[in-house]
Amino acid sequence: MAIKIDGSYFKDEMGRTLLLRGVNLGGSSKVPVVPDGATHKLEGFFDHREVSFVGRPFPLNEADEHFRRLKAWGFTFLRFLVTWEAIEHRGPGQYDEEYLDYVRAMGFKAGEHGINLFIDPHQDMWSRFTGGDGAPGWTLEAAGLDMTQFTASGAAIVHQTHGDPFPKMIWPTNESKLATATMFTLFFGGNDFAPLLKVDGVPIQEYLQGHYLNSLTKVIERLRDLPNVVGYDTLNEPLPGFIGWQDLNAKGGELTLGASPTPYQAMLLGSGFPQEVTVWNIGLVGIVRDGSTRLNPDRAHAWQAGRECIWRQHGVWEVDAAGSPRLLRPDYFRQVDGRTVDFNRDYFVPFARRCAEAVQAADSKALIFVEGAAGTPPPRWPDAEPGHIVYAPHWYDGLVVVTQTFNRFIGVDFLTQKIIFGLPSTIQRSFARQFATLKQAAVDLGGAPTLMGEFGIPFNLYSGKAYRSGDFHSQVQALERSFEALEANLLNGTLWNYTSDNSNARGDLWNGEDFSIFSRDQQADPQDINSGGRALAAAVRPYARATAGEPLRMSFDRRSGRFELAFRHNPQVTAPTEIFVPAIQYPEGFTVEVSDGTYEARPEEQMVVYRHGLSHEEHWIRIKR
């Protein structure tokens, strides 16, 4: 099925409005297969050039099983994860041809199952070696950093070197720690903030961006003849690093948790100066201060032997004659040439523009998916080309994610970080408003269509209680709140995530996260395509896959099984409306009512086909158990 953009809608080749539903594939794609990159394992971790990601998200010989299951669940539009490390881990300009061949084979196989996808060059916190995933290890070496000393110097908190138990949701705190913040500052703003740093005579910003874009181009060249590969993300959840920081003595970051140095403290720690830093922990309804701790008592250095902190080199701070450090420029990253900087305007948009040009130079028909950091508004991109850009923000039920518990009467506004108390209906309306705000924000990208690139919940609520009891009702209720907000706004979305090798013990194999809607550990009957699914009652839902006009309203009540769609028909569209009707929601069958026209139920295809009449402009269809 061809997918094109028409204003703020996705359309098919017959002019019908599409609602795209899918998953991120997959959670363990962040780590290599060889050696086993599960983040609780240290063995082989620092041998970063000798890895292979062939087999992520799953081995090719398992592809039919997983694609068949995803299609049966109605997930026919996938956000397919690749990482820069997977492509170029061996060294600058050395590409893993076996991995590129594997990605092509996976794209082709998805097409055989009628599944479309877009490619997500995924990263979190820059790389595996800074507590996340994404960039190759040699990028850190190019900047002069010594990844083996990050834990000792407080430059990053990394599961492999921290060991178990790894504190839940601690990994996002790397955003403001030395290693991650430095690399993103160099990637986006090295020309302005580190002009003295060059690699092989090339400014560090160009060196990093150039290699990243060349790697992405290699993927595009492998996939551009596959009609089911519709586009490419620019970069998952880009971070500003230190760019825009008003005062390096002030804490910051999206999530403050655990030992949290200020940026200036982070710089000093990386240069071997022990620091007393504030500690934060998860309270009943948020993050609370919990004393302090002394970091780097052994004076480890995050910089390679013979290299000094590049921020000291650029005059941000100095060491006086007595050997004491002193901050010289607390606002160094706030202004350039007397002008206050804006990360999105001055750094991300120029990068996104360059990325879009590189993508379309390699594949002129490709769509460009753009997002900001999670929970932030989109960048203003006034010259974005209409018809090619998709806004793909991320949104999470933050309190559920951070506390790994669920309360029907409490939520959080992901955009303002404020706690919400009230009846479940109050929480639901708040979530719907948040989704609506993100959808409206797409006007800054020329009125682009919006696809929620990530949303989801952890399944290991209450320390994995459901894995022992088999009772996933809390997960169903928690996940349903997100899906209802999606439906209330007629939004497209790709759920985070589907991990083929998820386990109850180790989740998605990355930093203790466990967001997968599938696990072998829940698979009691391999012959049952639904076996192994988690909270399918919330995730596998009827929806209008293709509408012969403009959708006006769509809703689904899981308890009664009542689905309703209202739409205004387009006289130019002659193809029928198609509604996905999953058997898992209607085990005893269903009835259909329509405002006018005719319909055909196709239970073997999990579909209702509706041909509206012409006597009315607006039409509705209702499906009930």
Rosetta blueprint (number, residue, H / E / L):
1 M L
2 A L
3 I L
4 K E
5 I E
6 D E
7 G L
8 S L
9 Y E
10 F E
11 K E
12 D L
13 E L
14 M L
15 G L
16 R L
17 T E
18 L E
19 L L
20 L L
21 R E
22 G E
23 V E
24 N E
25 L E
26 G L
27 G H
28 S H
29 S H
30 K H
31 V L
32 P L
33 V L
34 V E
35 P L
36 D L
37 G L
38 A L
39 T L
40 H L
41 K L
42 L L
43 E L
44 G L
45 F L
46 F L
47 D L
48 H L
49 R L
50 E L
51 V L
52 S E
53 F L
54 V L
55 G L
56 R L
57 P L
58 F L
59 P L
60 L H
61 N H
62 E H
63 A H
64 D H
65 E H
66 H H
67 F H
68 R H
69 R H
70 L H
71 K H
72 A H
73 W L
74 G L
75 F L
76 T L
77 F E
78 L E
79 R E
80 F E
81 L E
82 V E
83 T L
84 W H
85 E H
86 A H
87 I H
88 E H
89 H L
90 R L
91 G E
92 P L
93 G L
94 Q E
95 Y L
96 D L
97 E H
98 E H
99 Y H
100 L H
101 D H
102 Y H
103 V H
104 R H
105 A H
106 M H
107 G H
108 F H
109 K H
110 A H
111 G H
112 E H
113 H L
114 G L
115 I L
116 N E
117 L E
118 F E
119 I E
120 D E
121 P E
122 H L
123 Q L
124 D E
125 M L
126 W L
127 S L
128 R H
129 F H
130 T H
131 G L
132 G L
133 D E
134 G L
135 A L
136 P L
137 G H
138 W H
139 T H
140 L H
141 E H
142 A H
143 A L
144 G L
145 L E
146 D L
147 M H
148 T H
149 Q H
150 F H
151 T H
152 A H
153 S H
154 G L
155 A L
156 A L
157 I L
158 V L
159 H H
160 Q H
161 T H
162 H H
163 G L
164 D L
165 P L
166 F L
167 P L
168 K L
169 M L
170 I L
171 W H
172 P H
173 T H
174 N H
175 E H
176 S H
177 K L
178 L H
179 A H
180 T H
181 A H
182 T H
183 M H
184 F H
185 T H
186 L H
187 F H
188 F H
189 G H
190 G H
191 N H
192 D H
193 F H
194 A L
195 P L
196 L L
197 L L
198 K E
199 V E
200 D L
201 G L
202 V E
203 P E
204 I H
205 Q H
206 E H
207 Y H
208 L H
209 Q H
210 G H
211 H H
212 Y H
213 L H
214 N H
215 S H
216 L H
217 T H
218 K H
219 V H
220 I H
221 E H
222 R H
223 L H
224 R L
225 D L
226 L L
227 P L
228 N L
229 V E
230 V E
231 G E
232 Y E
233 D E
234 T L
235 L L
236 N L
237 E L
238 P L
239 L L
240 P L
241 G L
242 F L
243 I L
244 G L
245 W L
246 Q L
247 D L
248 L L
249 N L
250 A L
251 K L
252 G L
253 G L
254 E L
255 L L
256 T L
257 L L
258 G E
259 A E
260 S E
261 P L
262 T L
263 P H
264 Y H
265 Q H
266 A H
267 M H
268 L H
269 L H
270 G H
271 S E
272 G L
273 F L
274 P L
275 Q E
276 E E
277 V E
278 T E
279 V E
280 W E
281 N E
282 I E
283 G L
284 L L
285 V L
286 G L
287 I E
288 V E
289 R E
290 D E
291 G E
292 S E
293 T E
294 R E
295 L E
296 N L
297 P L
298 D L
299 R L
300 A L
301 H E
302 A L
303 W E
304 Q L
305 A L
306 G L
307 R L
308 E L
309 C L
310 I H
311 W H
312 R H
313 Q H
314 H L
315 G L
316 V L
317 W E
318 E E
319 V E
320 D L
321 A L
322 A L
323 G L
324 S L
325 P E
326 R E
327 L E
328 L L
329 R L
330 P L
331 D L
332 Y L
333 F L
334 R L
335 Q E
336 V E
337 D L
338 G L
339 R E
340 T E
341 V L
342 D L
343 F H
344 N H
345 R H
346 D H
347 Y H
348 F H
349 V H
350 P H
351 F H
352 A H
353 R H
354 R H
355 C H
356 A H
357 E H
358 A H
359 V H
360 Q H
361 A H
362 A H
363 D L
364 S L
365 K L
366 A L
367 L E
368 I E
369 F E
370 V E
371 E L
372 G L
373 A L
374 A L
375 G L
376 T L
377 P L
378 P L
379 P L
380 R L
381 W L
382 P L
383 D L
384 A L
385 E L
386 P L
387 G L
388 H L
389 I E
390 V E
391 Y E
392 A L
393 P L
394 H E
395 W L
396 Y L
397 D L
398 G H
399 L H
400 V H
401 V H
402 V H
403 T H
404 Q L
405 T L
406 F L
407 N L
408 R L
409 F L
410 I E
411 G E
412 V E
413 D E
414 F L
415 L L
416 T L
417 Q L
418 K E
419 I E
420 I E
421 F E
422 G L
423 L L
424 P H
425 S H
426 T H
427 I H
428 Q H
429 R H
430 S H
431 F H
432 A H
433 R H
434 Q H
435 F H
436 A H
437 T H
438 L H
439 K H
440 Q H
441 A H
442 A H
443 V H
444 D H
445 L H
446 G L
447 G L
448 A L
449 P L
450 T E
451 L E
452 M E
453 G L
454 E E
455 F L
456 G L
457 I L
458 P L
459 F L
460 N L
461 L H
462 Y H
463 S H
464 G H
465 K H
466 A H
467 Y H
468 R H
469 S H
470 G L
471 D L
472 F L
473 H H
474 S H
475 Q H
476 V H
477 Q H
478 A H
479 L H
480 E H
481 R H
482 S H
483 F H
484 E H
485 A H
486 L H
487 E H
488 A H
489 N L
490 L L
491 L L
492 N E
493 G E
494 T E
495 L E
496 W E
497 N E
498 Y E
499 T L
500 S L
501 D L
502 N L
503 S E
504 N L
505 A L
506 R L
507 G E
508 D L
509 L L
510 W L
511 N L
512 G L
513 E L
514 D L
515 F L
516 S L
517 I L
518 F E
519 S L
520 R H
521 D H
522 Q H
523 Q L
524 A L
525 D L
526 P L
527 Q L
528 D L
529 I L
530 N L
531 S L
532 G L
533 G E
534 R L
535 A L
536 L H
537 A H
538 A H
539 A H
540 V L
541 R L
542 P L
543 Y E
544 A E
545 R E
546 A E
547 T E
548 A L
549 G E
550 E E
551 P E
552 L E
553 R E
554 M E
555 S E
556 F E
557 D E
558 R L
559 R L
560 S L
561 G L
562 R E
563 F E
564 E E
565 L E
566 A E
567 F E
568 R E
569 H E
570 N L
571 P L
572 Q L
573 V L
574 T L
575 A L
576 P L
577 T E
578 E E
579 I E
580 F E
581 V L
582 P L
583 A H
584 I H
585 Q H
586 Y L
587 P L
588 E L
589 G L
590 F L
591 T E
592 V E
593 E E
594 V E
595 S L
596 D L
597 G L
598 T E
599 Y E
600 E E
601 A E
602 R E
603 P H
604 E H
605 E H
606 Q L
607 M E
608 V E
609 V E
610 Y E
611 R E
612 H L
613 G L
614 L L
615 S L
616 H L
617 E L
618 E E
619 H E
620 W E
621 I E
622 R E
623 I E
624 K E
625 R L
